[in-house]
Amino acid sequence: MNPLTRRHFLAASALTAAAGTLVAPTGAHAQEPLDTDPYADVLDLHGTPAQAYPGDAHGNNPITVFADLGAWHAYALPRQSDQPGGFTGPLHLAQEYPWWLSDGLSRLRLAEQGRPLDLTAAAPSRATSLPGLLRLSYDLGAGLALTLELRFSGDRTALLRARLANTGPAVRTLAVAWTGRLLRPATGPQREAPQLVAAEHGVEVRFAKVRQTWDYLTDGTERFAVRHARPVRVALSADGDAHRTELAEPLRLAPGETRSLDWTESYTFTEAEYARAVEAADTALRAPDRIAAQGAARWAGYLTRATEGVPAARRRTAAKCVQTLVTNWRSPAGRIRHDAVTPTLSYKWFSGVWAWDTWKQAVGTAAFAPALAADQIRAVFDHQLPGGSPDAGMVPDCVFYNDPSTGGGNWNERNSKPPLASWAVWEVYRRSGDRAFLRELLPKLAAYQDWWYRTRDHLGEGLCEYGATVDPANATPRDCLEAAAWESGMDNAPRFDAASVLPNRDANGTLLGWSLDQRSVDLNAYLAADHRHLALIAAELGDRPTAERLRARAERIDAAVRDTMYDPATGWFHDTDLTTGARLTARGRGIEGAIPLWSGTAAAAQARTVRRLLLDPAEFGTPMPFPTVARSSPSFDPAGYWRGLAWLDQTYFAVEGLRRYGWEQDARRTVERLLATAAGLAGDGPVRENYDPLTGEGRNATNFSWSAALLLPLLRH
C-alpha cells in the first residue's frame, strides 16, 4: 500500500477551492537598493494578487508575505508596475485558511490645488523589506518626497506611517486620501462574508459567520479595522466594496518641513480581542516613534543572536531564516493557547501547529528568541491527552484554531509524531537557562515517553513501532496504516509500502492502539536520544537517580538497535520485521538509517560504513545532500515527497551525526554543498519544504519553518 501523504490527504479531503489567478512575484528588480542595511530584501516579497484565493489549485501562494509578533494578517510589497501608494494586502487567516482581503486596502493619494499628484513622476518607486518592516519610497519631484513604512506593533495590529518631506522653496498644501477595494472570494458562502463599513476613525471590514470546514472559517465576530490618528471622512462606493478615506483638513508643509500621518490596521477574531486592539492601536498612534524604536531593537537582537558564529557570507541566509520563522509565528487564538510557529503561511493547509515541526522549529528559534521557542513547545503540550484514556500522555500530531467540536477538520489525534520533545526542551533551556521551564515540562515529557512504551511496544521488549491511536478516524486497518505512516513523519516513505498493523492490548484485553508490523530504526534511535535528554533535564533539576536510570535505559536501547537493526552486508541500519526480527533490507536504504549517528547509538565501526554511504554520490551523497531514499534504491523518486527528495531536517540530523563521530570536515563540506546547491538560499528566494537532490530545485511549500529553523545551526558551523 502507498499511504497518502499529509499534504495529499488534506487536498483530497477538501472541498474544491476557487482557484483564482495570481500575478506572481518577480525574481529580480531593476531598481538600485535604497537602503544600505545588510539584511535588506533577503526575501523577495513583491507581488500583487488578482483574486482573494491566495494560491494555485494546490494551495501554494507564490507571493511571499511579511508578518510579525504573531499577527494573523500579513502584507507584501508592490512591484514597479502595480498601483503606487500602499502595501500589498492584507492577507488574513480565516481561522485556518489564508485569504487576500484586498490587493491594497490603504493606498495613499495626494492632490494639490485640486490636481492629483503622480507619486512616481520624478523617479521609479522603491519597495524594500528590512528587518521588522516594509518600506516604500516615492520621489514626486519639485522637492516633495513620500516614505511609507509598515511594522507590527502587536499581535493583532500593524502600524503604518506616511512621512511627507518638503525640501523645496515653497509651501505645499496637500489634500490626502486613502483608497482601497475588497477582494471577495469567488464562490460559496464566503463570497458574501466580508462587509466594508465606515467607522469613526477609518474603515472596518466585518465578517459574517461561515463554517466551510475545508476553505473558510469565521464566527461572525472577526473584524479588520483601519484606525487613523487624525480626523478623517469616509465614503463608500456604490457597490459597498471600495472606500475613499480623506484627511479632514489639508496637510500644510513649510519649506524644509516633514510631517507624518499614522494609522493602524488590526485583525481580530473576538469582541474581546477587538476591544484590546483598539486600546493597543491608540497607544501605538500616540507613540509611533517608540514603537519603531522597540521594533528596531527587537529585530537587532534577533539578528545579532541568530548570526553569532555565522560566517559573514552566510548571514543574509540566517536573516532569511529568522524572517521566515517570525512571519510564520501565530499568537494565541482559538484552541492555540500559546505563541506557536506554523509550518508556513504560504500554503493553504499549514496554518496549524504540528508536533515534530515544533520540536525542530523550537531548536532553531531558541537561537534568537528563546521565550518564543519555549511557548511553541507549550502550545503542543497544552493538548497532551490527560489520564483516564488509553492514550494518556500522547501528544497529538497537529492542533489548529478549531478542534472537531467547533468544526475543525485539520486537527489530528489519530497519531503522534517522532519523540524529539526532550531534545527540543533541552536545547531551549541551553539558550534560556530557565530552570522553571524544565520543571514545568519534565512531568509532561515523562508521560509522553511512558505513552510510547505503553502503546507502541507490541512485544514488550523495549523497542517501539510507529502506529495509530484509539480514535474514531482509525476505524479500519487501512486507516491505522495511514496514521502510522504519518506518525513517522515520513508519510509515504517506501519502507511502509508493504507494512500492515497489529492491535496492542493490555493484560485485560483493552485496546491501547495499533503498531506497524515492523520496528523502526529512527523511532528507537530518537527514543534513545529522548532518554538521554530527559536524563540531562533530571540531572539539571537535581534528580540524579532518575538521570542514571534514564541513561541506563538509553544504553539498552542503543545496544538493541546496534544488535538487531544494523546489517553488516549493506552497511546500513534498517527497520526490522516484528515477527521474525529480520532486517527489511529488500526495501532499500532510507535516510532514517543515519539517525543512529545523530543519537550516538551506532558503534564506531557501524558509523564508518554509514558515513561511506552518506558521502557516496551513488547513494546519499547527491549534489543536494541527503535524499530520503538512497539513489541506488529502485524506489528512489526525486519528485516523491518522502521517496527521494532532500529534506533539511534529515540533512541536519545526518550532518550532526557525522560531526558527533568526529568527521567535522565531512560535515562542513556537506553544508557548503547544500548552500551552493539549494535554489534560492543564497539569493532572495524562499526557504523550501524540500529540494530535488539532483538539481537543488526547491519543491513543495515555500517559506517552510523547520527548514529555516535547522538551517540556522548548520550555518554556524
C-alpha positions in Angstrom: 0.0 0.0 0.0 1.2 3.5 -0.7 -0.2 5.7 2.1 -1.4 9.2 1.4 0.9 12.0 2.4 -0.3 14.6 4.9 -0.4 17.1 2.0 -2.3 14.8 -0.3 -4.8 13.7 2.4 -5.7 17.3 3.1 -6.1 18.1 -0.5 -8.2 15.0 -1.2 -10.4 15.7 1.8 -11.0 19.3 0.9 -13.9 20.8 -0.9 -12.9 22.2 -4.3 -11.4 25.6 -3.8 -11.9 28.6 -6.0 -8.6 28.8 -7.7 -8.1 32.5 -8.5 -5.4 33.9 -10.8 -2.4 35.5 -9.1 0.2 37.8 -10.6 3.3 36.1 -9.5 6.2 38.0 -7.9 9.2 38.9 -9.9 12.6 37.4 -9.1 14.7 40.5 -9.8 14.3 44.2 -9.6 15.8 46.9 -11.8 15.9 49.5 -9.0 19.1 50.1 -7.0 18.7 49.3 -3.3 17.7 52.4 -1.4 18.9 51.0 2.0 22.4 50.0 3.0 21.1 47.6 5.6 23.0 44.3 5.1 19.7 42.4 5.5 17.6 44.4 3.1 15.5 42.2 0.8 16.7 38.9 2.0 13.4 37.6 0.6 11.5 38.7 -2.5 8.2 40.0 -1.1 7.0 41.6 -4.3 3.7 40.7 -5.8 0.0 41.6 -6.1 -3.0 39.2 -6.1 -5.7 39.4 -8.7 -8.2 37.4 -6.6 -8.9 36.6 -3.0 -7.9 32.9 -3.2 -4.2 33.1 -2.3 -2.7 30.3 -4.4 -2.8 27.7 -7.1 -5.1 24.7 -7.2 -2.9 23.0 -4.6 -3.0 25.9 -2.2 0.6 27.3 -2.8 0.8 31.1 -2.6 3.6 32.4 -4.9 3.6 35.8 -3.1 5.8 35.7 0.0 4.4 37.9 2.8 5.7 39.5 6.0 4.1 39.3 9.5 5.5 39.8 12.9 4.7 39.4 16.7 2.3 36.5 16.0 -0.2 38.5 14.0 -2.8 36.7 11.9 -2.6 39.0 9.0 0.4 39.8 6.7 1.5 42.1 3.8 3.7 42.1 0.8 5.4 44.8 -1.4 4.0 46.0 -4.7 6.0 45.7 -7.9 7.0 48.7 -10.1 4.0 48.0 -12.4 1.5 47.9 -9.6 -0.6 50.8 -8.3 1.6 53.1 -6.1 0.9 54.4 -2.6 0.4 51.4 -0.5 1.4 47.9 0.6 0.0 44.7 -0.9 -2.7 43.2 1.2 -3.6 42.4 3.8 -3.6 38.6 3.7 -5.7 37.4 6.6 -6.4 34.0 8.1 -10.0 32.9 8.2 -9.1 31.0 11.4 -7.2 28.2 9.5 -7.1 29.4 5.9 -5.3 32.4 4.3 -7.2 34.8 2.0 -6.3 38.1 0.5 -8.7 40.7 1.8 -7.5 43.3 -0.7 -4.7 43.9 -3.2 -4.1 47.1 -1.3 -6.6 48.3 1.2 -4.9 51.6 2.2 -3.3 53.3 -0.8 -2.3 56.9 -0.2 -3.5 59.5 -2.7 -2.2 63.1 -2.8 -3.6 66.2 -4.6 -2.6 69.8 -4.8 -4.8 72.6 -5.9 -7.4 70.0 -7.0 -5.0 68.1 -9.2 -3.9 64.5 -8.3 -0.1 64.1 -7.8 1.7 61.3 -9.6 3.7 59.6 -6.9 6.2 58.3 -9.4 6.5 61.5 -11.5 10.2 62.1 -10.9 11.6 58.6 -10.3 10.5 55.0 -10.0 9.3 53.9 -6.6 11.4 51.9 -4.3 10.0 48.9 -2.4 12.2 47.4 0.3 11.9 44.9 3.0 14.1 45.4 6.1 14.4 43.6 9.4 11.0 44.1 11.0 9.4 46.5 8.5 8.4 47.2 4.9 9.2 50.5 3.2 8.0 52.3 0.1 9.7 55.4 -1.2 8.5 57.9 -3.8 10.1 61.0 -5.3 7.3 63.3 -6.6 9.7 65.9 -7.9 9.8 69.6 -7.0 11.3 68.8 -3.6 8.4 66.6 -2.4 9.1 63.0 -1.2 7.0 60.4 0.4 8.1 57.4 2.5 5.6 54.7 3.7 6.6 52.2 6.4 4.8 49.2 7.9 5.7 47.4 11.0 3.8 45.4 13.6 3.1 47.0 17.0 1.4 44.0 18.5 0.0 40.5 17.9 -3.2 41.9 16.2 -2.0 45.3 14.9 0.2 46.7 12.2 1.4 50.4 12.5 1.7 52.3 9.2 3.3 55.7 8.8 3.5 58.0 5.9 6.2 60.7 6.0 6.0 63.6 3.6 9.1 65.8 3.3 9.2 69.2 1.6 12.7 70.1 0.6 11.6 72.7 -1.9 11.4 76.5 -1.5 7.6 76.9 -1.4 4.8 75.9 1.0 2.9 72.8 -0.1 -0.7 72.3 0.8 -1.8 68.8 0.1 -5.2 67.0 0.2 -4.6 63.5 1.5 -6.8 60.4 1.0 -6.6 56.6 1.2 -8.4 54.3 -1.2 -8.9 50.5 -1.4 -11.2 47.8 -2.5 -12.1 44.3 -1.2 -11.1 41.2 -3.0 -14.1 38.9 -2.4 -13.8 35.1 -2.6 -15.2 33.9 -5.9 -17.8 31.4 -4.8 -19.5 29.9 -1.8 -21.0 31.5 1.3 -17.6 33.0 2.0 -18.1 35.3 -1.0 -20.6 37.4 1.0 -18.8 37.1 4.3 -16.7 40.4 4.2 -18.6 43.7 4.6 -16.9 47.0 4.4 -18.2 49.7 6.7 -17.4 53.3 7.5 -16.2 53.8 11.1 -15.4 56.9 13.2 -11.6 56.6 12.7 -11.5 54.9 9.3 -12.9 51.8 7.7 -13.7 48.3 9.1 -14.3 45.0 7.4 -16.8 42.9 9.4 -17.3 39.2 8.7 -20.4 37.0 8.6 -20.3 33.6 10.2 -19.2 30.9 7.6 -18.3 27.3 8.6 -16.7 25.9 5.4 -14.5 23.2 7.0 -12.0 22.9 4.2 -11.9 26.5 3.0 -13.1 29.3 5.2 -14.0 29.5 8.9 -15.4 32.6 10.6 -17.6 33.1 13.7 -19.1 36.4 12.7 -17.1 38.3 15.3 -14.0 38.9 13.2 -13.0 42.4 12.3 -10.3 44.1 10.2 -10.1 47.7 11.4 -8.2 50.7 9.9 -7.8 53.4 12.6 -6.3 56.8 11.7 -4.6 59.1 14.2 -6.0 62.3 12.5 -9.7 63.0 11.8 -10.9 61.5 8.5 -14.1 61.4 6.4 -15.1 58.1 4.8 -17.1 57.5 1.7 -18.0 54.0 0.3 -18.5 53.1 -3.3 -22.0 52.3 -4.7 -21.3 48.6 -4.5 -20.0 48.9 -0.9 -16.7 47.2 -1.7 -14.4 50.2 -2.0 -13.7 53.2 0.1 -12.2 56.7 -0.1 -10.9 57.9 3.3 -10.0 61.6 3.3 -8.0 63.6 5.8 -10.4 66.1 7.3 -8.0 69.0 6.9 -5.4 69.7 4.2 -1.8 69.0 5.2 0.5 72.1 5.1 4.2 71.6 4.6 6.5 74.6 5.0 9.9 74.5 3.2 12.2 72.1 5.0 9.3 70.5 7.0 8.5 66.8 7.3 5.0 65.7 8.5 3.8 62.2 9.4 0.5 60.5 9.0 -0.1 57.4 11.2 -2.7 54.7 11.2 -3.1 51.2 12.4 -4.6 48.0 10.8 -5.8 45.4 13.2 -7.3 41.9 12.6 -9.2 40.3 15.5 -11.3 37.3 16.0 -13.5 38.1 19.0 -15.1 41.2 20.5 -12.7 41.0 23.5 -9.8 41.0 21.1 -11.2 43.9 19.2 -11.6 46.0 22.4 -7.9 45.2 23.3 -6.8 46.0 19.8 -8.5 49.4 19.9 -6.6 50.3 23.1 -3.3 48.9 21.7 -3.8 50.8 18.4 -4.4 54.1 20.3 -1.3 53.5 22.3 0.7 52.9 19.2 -0.7 56.0 17.5 0.2 58.2 20.5 3.8 57.0 20.4 4.8 55.7 16.9 8.4 56.6 17.4 8.6 54.5 20.5 7.0 51.5 18.6 9.5 51.9 15.8 12.5 52.0 18.2 11.2 49.0 20.1 10.8 47.1 16.9 14.2 48.0 15.6 15.8 47.0 18.9 14.0 43.6 19.0 15.0 42.8 15.4 18.6 43.9 16.0 18.6 41.4 18.9 17.2 38.7 16.8 19.8 39.1 14.1 22.7 39.6 16.5 21.9 36.3 18.2 21.0 34.4 15.0 24.2 35.4 13.3 26.5 34.7 16.2 29.3 32.4 14.9 27.9 32.6 11.4 30.4 33.5 8.7 29.8 36.8 7.0 28.9 35.2 3.7 26.1 33.3 5.3 24.5 36.0 7.5 21.9 37.0 4.9 20.7 33.4 4.8 20.5 33.4 8.6 18.4 36.6 8.4 16.1 35.0 5.9 15.6 32.1 8.2 14.7 34.4 11.1 12.2 36.3 8.9 10.7 33.1 7.7 10.1 31.9 11.3 8.8 35.2 12.5 6.3 35.5 9.7 5.0 32.0 10.5 4.6 32.9 14.2 1.0 32.9 15.3 -0.1 34.3 18.7 -2.7 32.5 20.9 -6.1 32.3 19.2 -8.9 29.7 19.3 -7.5 26.4 20.5 -3.9 27.5 20.1 -3.2 28.7 23.6 0.4 29.8 23.4 2.5 31.5 20.8 3.5 29.0 18.2 5.2 28.7 14.8 3.2 27.1 12.0 4.9 25.3 9.0 4.2 28.1 6.6 1.7 30.9 5.9 2.4 30.4 2.2 0.5 27.1 1.9 -3.3 26.7 2.5 -3.1 23.7 4.8 -0.2 24.6 7.0 -1.6 27.2 9.4 -1.7 24.9 12.3 0.8 23.5 14.9 2.4 20.2 14.2 4.3 18.4 17.0 7.5 17.3 15.3 7.7 20.5 13.3 7.5 22.3 16.6 10.3 20.3 18.2 12.6 21.2 15.3 11.4 24.8 15.0 11.9 25.4 18.7 15.6 24.3 18.4 16.2 26.9 15.7 14.0 29.7 17.2 15.8 29.3 20.5 18.9 30.7 18.8 17.3 34.2 18.6 14.0 34.1 20.6 14.2 31.5 23.5 10.9 32.6 25.0 9.0 32.1 21.7 10.7 28.7 21.4 9.5 27.7 24.8 6.0 28.8 24.1 5.9 26.8 20.9 6.5 23.7 22.9 3.8 24.7 25.4 1.4 25.1 22.5 1.8 21.4 21.7 1.8 20.1 25.3 -1.4 22.2 26.0 -3.2 19.3 24.2 -1.4 16.3 25.7 -4.0 13.7 26.4 -4.9 13.6 30.1 -5.1 10.5 32.3 -8.1 8.2 32.0 -7.8 7.3 28.3 -5.8 4.6 26.6 -3.7 7.3 25.1 -3.0 9.3 28.3 0.3 11.2 27.8 0.1 11.1 24.0 0.9 14.4 22.1 -1.4 14.9 19.1 0.0 15.1 15.6 -1.3 18.6 15.0 -3.7 21.2 16.6 -5.4 24.1 14.9 -7.6 27.1 15.7 -10.5 24.7 15.7 -10.9 21.2 17.1 -13.5 18.8 15.9 -16.1 20.2 18.3 -16.0 23.5 16.6 -15.9 22.2 13.0 -12.2 21.9 12.5 -11.2 19.2 10.0 -7.4 19.6 10.3 -7.0 18.7 13.9 -5.4 15.2 14.2 -5.2 12.9 17.2 -5.1 9.7 15.0 -1.3 9.5 15.6 1.5 11.3 17.3 4.9 12.3 15.9 8.5 11.2 16.5 9.7 11.7 20.1 12.0 14.7 19.8 10.4 16.8 22.5 13.0 16.3 25.2 15.8 17.3 22.8 13.8 20.5 22.0 13.2 21.3 25.6 16.9 20.8 26.5 18.1 22.9 23.5 15.7 25.8 24.5 17.0 25.5 28.1 20.6 25.7 26.9 19.7 29.1 25.4 17.4 30.5 28.1 18.8 29.0 31.3 15.2 28.8 32.6 15.0 26.0 35.1 11.3 26.7 35.8 10.7 25.7 32.2 12.5 22.4 32.8 10.4 21.8 36.0 7.2 22.6 34.1 8.0 20.3 31.2 9.6 17.3 32.9 6.4 15.5 34.0 4.9 16.1 30.6 7.9 14.7 28.8 8.0 11.7 31.2 4.3 11.0 30.5 4.9 11.2 26.7 7.8 8.8 26.9 5.8 6.4 29.0 3.0 6.5 26.4 5.3 5.2 23.7 6.3 2.1 25.7 2.7 1.5 26.9 1.0 1.7 23.5 3.7 1.1 20.9 6.0 -1.7 22.2 4.0 -4.6 20.8 6.2 -7.3 22.2 7.1 -5.6 25.4 10.8 -5.9 24.8 11.8 -2.2 24.9 11.7 -1.5 21.2 8.8 0.5 19.7 6.9 0.8 16.5 5.1 3.6 14.8 1.3 3.1 15.0 -2.1 4.6 15.4 -4.2 5.7 18.4 -7.6 4.6 19.6 -9.5 7.2 17.6 -12.8 7.1 15.5 -10.8 8.1 12.4 -8.8 4.8 12.8 -11.7 2.6 12.1 -10.1 0.2 9.6 -6.6 -1.4 9.2 -6.1 0.9 6.2 -6.9 3.9 8.4 -4.5 2.7 11.0 -1.7 2.1 8.5 -2.1 5.6 7.1 -2.0 7.1 10.6 1.1 5.0 11.4 2.9 6.3 8.4 2.0 9.8 9.4 3.3 9.1 12.9 6.7 8.5 11.4 6.6 11.9 9.8 7.8 10.2 6.6 4.3 9.8 5.2 4.8 7.9 2.0 8.3 6.5 2.5 8.8 3.2 0.6 9.7 1.4 3.8 6.0 1.4 4.6 4.8 0.1 1.2 4.5 -3.5 2.4 3.6 -2.8 6.1 0.5 -3.8 8.0 -0.8 -3.1 11.5 -1.3 -5.1 14.7 -3.5 -4.3 17.7 -1.9 -3.6 21.0 -3.8 -4.6 24.2 -3.2 -4.5 27.9 -3.4 -7.5 30.2 -7.1 -7.1 30.5 -7.6 -7.1 26.7 -8.3 -3.3 26.5 -7.3 -1.9 23.1 -4.4 0.5 23.5 -3.7 1.3 19.9 -2.0 -0.3 16.9 1.6 -0.9 15.8 3.2 -1.4 12.5 4.4 -4.9 12.0 8.0 -3.5 11.8 10.2 -1.9 14.3 11.6 1.4 13.0 15.2 2.3 13.4 14.7 6.1 13.5 12.0 5.8 16.2 14.2 3.8 18.5 17.2 6.0 18.0 15.0 9.0 18.7 13.8 7.3 21.9 17.4 6.6 23.0 18.2 10.3 22.5 14.9 11.2 24.3 16.1 9.2 27.3 19.5 10.9 27.3 18.0 14.4 27.0 15.4 13.6 29.7 18.4 12.4 31.9 20.1 15.8 31.3 16.9 17.5 32.4 16.5 15.4 35.5 20.2 15.9 36.5 19.9 19.6 36.0 17.0 19.6 38.4 19.0 17.6 40.9 17.3 14.2 40.5 20.5 12.0 40.0 18.8 8.6 40.5 16.3 9.3 37.7 19.0 10.6 35.5 21.1 7.4 36.0 18.0 5.2 35.3 17.3 7.1 32.1 20.9 6.8 30.9 20.9 3.1 31.6 17.7 2.6 29.6 19.2 4.7 26.7 22.2 2.3 26.7 19.9 -0.7 26.5 18.1 0.8 23.5 21.4 1.6 21.8 22.5 -2.0 22.2 19.3 -3.4 20.8 19.4 -1.1 17.8 23.1 -1.9 17.1 22.5 -5.6 17.5 19.2 -6.0 15.6 18.9 -3.2 13.1 22.4 -2.8 11.7 23.0 -5.0 8.6 26.7 -5.7 8.0 26.1 -6.8 4.4 24.5 -3.5 3.4 26.5 -1.3 5.9 23.3 0.4 7.0 20.6 0.5 9.7 17.2 -0.9 8.7 13.7 -1.4 10.1 13.1 -5.0 11.3 10.2 -7.4 10.9 8.2 -7.5 14.1 7.5 -11.3 13.9 10.8 -12.7 12.6 13.3 -10.0 13.6 14.7 -10.0 10.0 16.1 -6.7 8.8 14.0 -5.3 6.0 16.9 -4.8 3.6 14.9 -5.5 0.5 13.0 -2.2 1.0 16.3 -0.4 0.3 18.2 2.2 2.3 16.4 5.2 3.7 17.8 8.3 5.4 16.3 7.0 8.7 19.3 4.7 8.8 21.6 7.7 9.6 19.6 8.7 12.8 21.7 6.3 15.0 24.7 8.6 14.3 22.8 11.7 15.4 21.6 9.9 18.6 25.0 8.4 19.3 23.6 4.9 19.1 25.9 3.5 16.4 29.1 1.7 17.2 32.2 3.3 15.7 32.6 0.6 13.0 28.9 0.9 12.1 29.2 4.7 11.9 32.1 4.3 9.4 30.0 2.3 6.9 27.1 4.7 7.3 29.5 7.6 6.7 30.8 6.0 3.5 27.2 5.6 2.1 26.2 9.1 3.1 29.1 10.5 1.1 28.8 8.1 -1.9 27.3 10.0 -4.9 25.6 6.8 -6.0 23.8 6.6 -2.6 23.2 9.6 -0.4 26.0 11.9 -1.5 23.9 13.7 -4.2 24.6 17.3 -5.3 21.9 18.4 -2.8 22.5 16.1 0.3 20.9 13.9 1.5 17.9 12.3 -0.2 15.4 10.5 2.0 15.9 7.3 -0.2 19.2 6.2 -1.5 19.9 7.0 -5.1 20.6 3.3 -5.7 17.2 2.2 -4.5 14.6 1.1 -7.0 12.1 3.3 -5.0 14.2 6.4 -5.5 11.9 9.2 -6.8 13.2 12.8 -6.7 9.6 14.0 -7.0 8.2 11.6 -4.5 7.9 13.7 -1.3 9.4 11.2 1.2 10.6 8.9 -1.6 13.8 10.7 -2.6 13.5 14.5 -2.0 16.1 16.1 0.2 14.6 17.4 3.5 16.7 19.8 5.5 15.7 18.2 8.9 17.1 14.9 7.8 20.2 16.6 6.3 20.6 18.3 9.7 20.5 15.0 11.6 22.9 13.4 9.2 25.3 16.3 9.3 25.2 16.4 13.1 25.7 12.6 13.2 28.9 13.0 11.1 30.1 15.7 13.4 29.3 13.6 16.5 31.6 10.8 15.3 34.4 13.2 14.6 34.0 13.8 10.8 34.0 17.6 11.1 35.4 18.1 7.6 32.8 15.9 6.0 30.1 17.8 7.9 31.5 21.2 6.8 31.8 20.2 3.2 28.2 18.8 3.2 26.9 22.1 4.4 28.9 24.0 1.9 27.5 21.8 -0.9 23.9 22.3 0.5 24.3 26.1 0.5 25.7 26.1 -3.0 23.1 23.8 -4.5 19.8 24.6 -2.8 17.9 27.0 -5.1 17.2 30.4 -3.6 19.2 30.2 -0.3 22.0 32.5 -1.4 19.6 34.9 -3.2 16.2 36.3 -2.3 14.3 33.0 -2.9 12.3 31.4 -0.2 13.4 28.5 2.0 11.6 25.4 0.7 9.9 22.4 2.3 12.3 20.1 0.4 14.6 20.0 -2.6 15.4 17.9 -5.6 18.6 16.0 -4.6 20.0 16.0 -8.1 19.4 19.7 -9.1 18.7 21.6 -5.9 15.4 22.8 -7.2 13.0 23.8 -4.4 9.9 21.7 -4.1 6.5 21.9 -2.4 5.8 24.5 0.2 7.7 27.8 0.3 8.9 29.7 3.4 9.0 26.4 5.4 9.7 26.8 9.1 11.6 23.6 10.0 13.9 24.1 7.1 14.6 27.6 8.2 15.0 26.6 11.8 17.5 23.8 11.2 19.5 25.8 8.7 20.4 28.2 11.5 22.6 25.8 13.4 24.0 24.4 10.2 25.1 27.9 9.1 27.1 28.4 12.3 29.5 25.6 11.5 
